[in-house]
C-alpha cells in the first residue's frame, strides 16, 4: 500500500477537522454536503475553499460555516493560520474578509446586521441539531421494540450499549451523545440518556407529543437538506472522477473535493 | 380542468404562477442573472427529466407558451398570476402587473392578476394601491418581503408602513395577501425564514386572507403553529409539491403536517410556473396516497374530496369564483391557440 506523504496526511487531517463543521440549518457536515471545494496547504498555512448551493444562500449561515472552518482547522496542532475562501456568493468578499481578518459579523456587515454577532442564531440552530439527532435515536429505539417507559428510564450506560444498527440512527448516536454531554444534560453512566434541551426528563405519557415536535424539526431540516443538495449538484455539474483524481486521501475517505480553487482574496 | 383516470372532472385553480422576463437583455446586473439562474436550478433540481426546459426558454417564454402549458397541455382552469417587480435586478421588472395584465386581457376568464406594492415607498405605495384597484380591479397582491429597495434589504408585514397599506387594501376590497416566505436577506443575523410577522398581521387584519407561499418551509413548525390559531391564514403548496416526484415519502410527511395543523380548507395548489409546469404536478398529486403509517400517525387522509379542495375549490372560495358558472363559461370557449 502506498505510504501517505506528509502533505497528504495533513490534507487528511484537515478533511477530518472539516467533518466537524456542519451547515447550521441542516446539521449535516459540510464535507458530506459537498460544500468544500479545495484545500491548499503551504507549511503551517491552510486555505479552505468552499461554495454553497446558491448565490443567495443566507450570508449569516455562510458566515457561521466560515468561522467554524477557521476554528476547526486552526485547532490542528501544526496549523499556524487558516483562511477561508467562500466562492460564487453575493457576499463572498464580506464573509471572507470578516472571517479571515477576525472582524466579526457585525463589523463586516454594518447596518445590515443587528448586533449580536450571530450568537442567538447559533444557539437556535444548536437546539435544532440536538433535536434532530435525538429524534433519530428515539425512533430507532421505538422501532426496535422499546416501550416509551423504557426509553424514558434509559441511562447513558444503557444507551452506550444499545445497538443502533448501521443506518441513520447509528450515525447519529455518537453525535447525539456528544451534544448531550457538551450541554451537561448527562455526565455519567447512571444519568438519564434522554432529556429535552431545557433539561426536563422525557415522560412516557408525553413521548408521542414530544416526537411530534421533533418530527417537525426534522421535516424542516430535511427540506433544506434535500433542496440544498439538489441545488448544489445542479449549480456545479459535479465532475466525474478523471484519471488524475481522486487523490489517495479522497479515496480513503470516500470523498472527492473539487478542483483547486483560484486564489481567493 | 383535470380529468381523473376514472373520468371525473376536477376544477383547477393554479394559485401561484409567473409570467416573467429574466432574459439577459432585461438583466440590470449580476443579481438579475443570479436570480433567474437560481430559479432555473430549482427547475432542474426538482422536475422529472422529461419536463426539463432549455435555459433560454426558461429565461423568457412567450404568451403562447404560458397559455399552452397551463390550459391546453396543462390541467388549469384558471391561474393566479403574481407580480414580482425586482426592478433593482431587471430593467423592465421581472414580472410586473402591466406585463401580467396584458396576457390576461388576451385570454379572458383565465387569469386572476394580482398586484404588488412596496410599503417602504410610503405615500407612493398608497397611491399605487389605488391605481391598481382602479385600473386592474385587483383582488389580491403578492408581497415579497425580501425584495431590495435602495439601501433596505427587506421589510416585515407588521411594520407600521405595511399596516397603512393593508388598511387601505381592506378598505378597497383587496382581500388576498400572498406572502412569499422563502429565503430572505435581512436582517442578516436573524433566522432568515421567520414567519412570525404573518402572525401579527393576520391577527390584526382578520378581514384579509393571508396566503403564505411555500408554507413557510423550511419553517413549517412555526407556520403550522400560526396557521392553527389564525383561520385566515392559508398555505400555498408551491415548492413543497414538486417533492412528490423526487421524495414522495417526505412529501407525505409535509402534507400530513399541513392537513393536521392548517387544515384541508386552507391549502392552495400552486405550480409556481414556469419553475414547474402544472400537468405533471396535478397528475402525481391526484394519484398520490399517504402511506398508512403516516396517515395513522397524524390521523389525516388525502382523499379525493380533499384533493379537489386543494386543487381549486379553496382558491375559488377566497377569490369569489363561482365554479359552476366558470365551468360553463370556459366550456363555451375553445381551448386552443389557433383562435388568435
HADDOCK unambig.tbl for C-alpha pairs under 7 A between the chains (distance, minus, plus):
assign (segid A and resid 54 and name CA) (segid B and resid 38 and name CA) 6.41 0.50 0.50
assign (segid A and resid 55 and name CA) (segid B and resid 34 and name CA) 6.50 0.50 0.50
assign (segid A and resid 58 and name CA) (segid B and resid 185 and name CA) 6.23 0.50 0.50
assign (segid A and resid 59 and name CA) (segid B and resid 188 and name CA) 6.70 0.50 0.50
assign (segid A and resid 60 and name CA) (segid B and resid 188 and name CA) 5.60 0.50 0.50
assign (segid A and resid 60 and name CA) (segid B and resid 189 and name CA) 5.35 0.50 0.50
assign (segid A and resid 112 and name CA) (segid B and resid 186 and name CA) 6.66 0.50 0.50
assign (segid A and resid 112 and name CA) (segid B and resid 187 and name CA) 5.90 0.50 0.50
assign (segid A and resid 112 and name CA) (segid B and resid 188 and name CA) 6.19 0.50 0.50
assign (segid A and resid 113 and name CA) (segid B and resid 187 and name CA) 5.75 0.50 0.50
assign (segid A and resid 113 and name CA) (segid B and resid 188 and name CA) 5.43 0.50 0.50
assign (segid A and resid 113 and name CA) (segid B and resid 189 and name CA) 5.82 0.50 0.50
assign (segid A and resid 114 and name CA) (segid B and resid 187 and name CA) 6.60 0.50 0.50
assign (segid A and resid 114 and name CA) (segid B and resid 189 and name CA) 6.63 0.50 0.50
assign (segid A and resid 118 and name CA) (segid B and resid 189 and name CA) 5.34 0.50 0.50
assign (segid A and resid 121 and name CA) (segid B and resid 189 and name CA) 6.73 0.50 0.50
assign (segid A and resid 121 and name CA) (segid B and resid 190 and name CA) 6.21 0.50 0.50
assign (segid A and resid 121 and name CA) (segid B and resid 191 and name CA) 6.50 0.50 0.50
assign (segid A and resid 216 and name CA) (segid B and resid 220 and name CA) 6.89 0.50 0.50
assign (segid A and resid 216 and name CA) (segid B and resid 221 and name CA) 5.55 0.50 0.50
assign (segid A and resid 217 and name CA) (segid B and resid 221 and name CA) 6.87 0.50 0.50
assign (segid A and resid 219 and name CA) (segid B and resid 254 and name CA) 6.93 0.50 0.50
assign (segid A and resid 220 and name CA) (segid B and resid 217 and name CA) 6.54 0.50 0.50
assign (segid A and resid 220 and name CA) (segid B and resid 218 and name CA) 4.56 0.50 0.50
assign (segid A and resid 220 and name CA) (segid B and resid 219 and name CA) 5.95 0.50 0.50
assign (segid A and resid 220 and name CA) (segid B and resid 220 and name CA) 6.11 0.50 0.50
assign (segid A and resid 221 and name CA) (segid B and resid 218 and name CA) 6.91 0.50 0.50
assign (segid A and resid 223 and name CA) (segid B and resid 218 and name CA) 6.13 0.50 0.50
assign (segid A and resid 224 and name CA) (segid B and resid 218 and name CA) 6.42 0.50 0.50
assign (segid A and resid 230 and name CA) (segid B and resid 45 and name CA) 5.25 0.50 0.50
assign (segid A and resid 231 and name CA) (segid B and resid 41 and name CA) 5.70 0.50 0.50
assign (segid A and resid 231 and name CA) (segid B and resid 42 and name CA) 6.45 0.50 0.50
assign (segid A and resid 231 and name CA) (segid B and resid 45 and name CA) 5.84 0.50 0.50
assign (segid A and resid 234 and name CA) (segid B and resid 41 and name CA) 5.84 0.50 0.50
assign (segid A and resid 234 and name CA) (segid B and resid 44 and name CA) 6.86 0.50 0.50
assign (segid A and resid 234 and name CA) (segid B and resid 45 and name CA) 6.19 0.50 0.50
assign (segid A and resid 235 and name CA) (segid B and resid 41 and name CA) 6.46 0.50 0.50
